[in-house]
Amino acid sequence: MSNAIEAYPLTWPVGRPRVSRRRGAKFHRLVKLEGKSYKQKADITLYQAICQVRDELRLLRAIDVVISTNVKTRQDGLPYSGAREPDDPAAAVYFRMADSVHCLACDRWDRVADNLAAIAHHADAIRAMDRWGVGSLAQAFAGYRALPAMDAGRTWWAMLGFANPPEKLETVEAKWLTKITEAHPDRGGNANHAAELNAAMQEAKRYYQQ
């Protein structure tokens, strides 16, 4: 699986309902001692939750993973130290499996870390269903299909407003940040367009890594 990208701000999937009242969760930290995992009673951290999501999707052999929240992260995908819990703690994870784009999203809990941990646990449960042989992964993910993240007929640079690929990735990132902020639903934007912009940014990063 390619490295997961953290996309800010949150792009909530179209047609997915939101909750009216959130509550605290009980997801705990995991520590490994002598190769075994143990739960600690301390609340799971955002970094640990991101790692859990990445690990579960890697086991599902998902690719093109985008973790979308309202928490700003550094370029390495890790949250800034002491980052404030956003007013909207929901999380959405977009990824590709078998040439289809899927989305797992959660906003039941009052912390971003707990919503991400819930997504990781859900992905683990789906893997278990596949192991039991009752249903296939394709059946399990049938209800989680996301709208196409990017118009296949347009290049990533055109999607981001460039006539040609800029010389530096930093130029692209600056333009993407402006556009993704404008596309946020809280500012009257369109969630579908935001998903397209995130996909275009993914393509841009692959372009400059070649």
N, C-alpha and C positions, 0 to 999 in steps of 0.2 A: 504494500500500500504506500502511496506517496505520502509525504508529510502533510498532516492536516493543516489547513489554513484557518486562522481565526479572523472572522469578518465582523467589523464594527461599522455601524450600529446593527442591532438585531433586524434580520429580515424574517418576518413571521410568514409561514406558508399560507398561501391563498386558500380560503375555504376551511381552514382549521379553526375551530371555536376557541375563544379565550375564557378563562375562569373569571368569576366576579369576586371571589374571595380566596386568597391564598392562606396557607398555614405552614407551620414549621415542620420540617422533615426530620428523620432520624437516621440519615446516612452517616456512617462513621468512617474514620480513617482506616486504611488497611496497612499493616506492617508485615514484613516477611522475616521470619526467624527460622533458620535452618531449612530454608526452602519451602516453608509452609506459611500461609497467609492467616493473619489474626486481625480481628477488629479491635480498634481502640474506641473508647467512648467519646473521644473528642470529635467535634464536627469535621467532616471532610473539607479539605481546602479546595479552592478553585483549581489550583495546579493539579492536585490529585484527581479531581473529577475530569479534567481535560485528558489526563493520561489514561484514565479508565475508558473514556469514550474512544480514544485512539486505539487502545488495545483491543476493545471489543470489535470495532469495525475492521481492524487488521485481521482478526480471526474470521470475520465474515468475508474477507477478501474484497472489501469495498475499496474503491479508488476515488480520486478527485473529491476528497472529504473537505467540507467547509463547515467550521463550527462558528455559528453566528450568535452573538450576544450583545448586550449593551455595555460590556466591560472592555475598555481599551486595553490592548495587549502590545507588548514590545514586538520587534521584528521577528524574534525567535518564537513568537506565539505564546510566551509566558506573560501572566498578568503583572502589572506594575505593583510593587510592594505598597501595601496600605491602600489599595484602590477601594474607593467607596462603593458600597452595594448600590446598584442603580435602582431607580424608582420602578422600573419594569425588569424583574429578574428572570424573565423567560429565556429559554434557549432553544435553538433549532439547529439541527445537524443535517446538512445536505451531502449526498454521496451518490456514487454510481455503482450499480451492480447489473451485470448482464445487459449492458447497453441501455439501461433504464435509470433515470434519476429518481431518487427517493428522498424522503425527508422524515426524520423523527423529531418531534417538537414537544416541549413540556413547559407549562407555566403554573403547575399546581402548587409549587412550593415557593417560599418567600426568599430564597437565596439562589443565585445563579449556580453555585456549586451543587446544590441539591437537585436542581432541575437537570443539570448535566449528568449527575450520578444516576438519576432516574432513567435517563435515556440509555446510559451504559447498561444498567440492570435489565432494561427492556430488550436491548440487543442480545444480551446473554440468554434471556428467556427464549428468544426466537431461535437462537442456536440450539438450545436444548430441545425445542420442538422438532427441529430438523434431525437431531440425533435419535430421537425416539421413533422416527420413521412414520409418524402419523401424517405429516404434511411436508411439503417442500419449502425451501426458502422463498421461491417465487410466489407460492401461495401466501406465505406469511407476510410478504412485503407488498402484496397486491393493493392493500389499502393505504399504503404510504407513498404512492407515486407522487412525485412533484411535477409541477409544470416545467416544460423545457427551460433550462437555465439560460440558454443563449441561442439566439437565432443563427442557425448553421449557415445561412446565406451571407452573413456579415463577419468581417474580421474583428478581432478583439480591439484593434486600434480605432476602427470606425465606431464601434460600440462606445468607446470612451471619448470620442470626439476628436480624433487625430486623423489627418489625411494619410500619414505614413507612420511607421513605428518610430518613436523618439529615440535619441541616442542613449538616454539613461533611464533605468527603471524608476529612479526617484521622481522623474517628471511624470511618469505614468501614475505612480502612487499618489502624487499630489492631486492630479486630475480626478482619479478614482475617488479619493476622499471627499472632494467637493461634490461630485455627482451622487455618491452614495448617501451623503448627508441630505442633499436635496430630495432624493428619492424616498427618504424615510416616511412611512405612513403618518407619523405624528406631525409632519410638516406638509401634509397634503400630497405626498408622493405615492408611488405605486409599488406594491410589494413585488409584482412580477418583474418590473423594470429593475428593482434593486437586486433580484436574483440574477438577472442577466448581467448586471454590472459586476457582481461578485465572480461570476463565471468568466467574464472577460479579463478580470484581474488575475485569475488563475492561469489563463492562457498566456497572459503577458509575462508572468513570472517564469513559466516554462520556456518562453521564447528567449528571455535574457539569460537563462541557465545553460542554453545550448553552446 
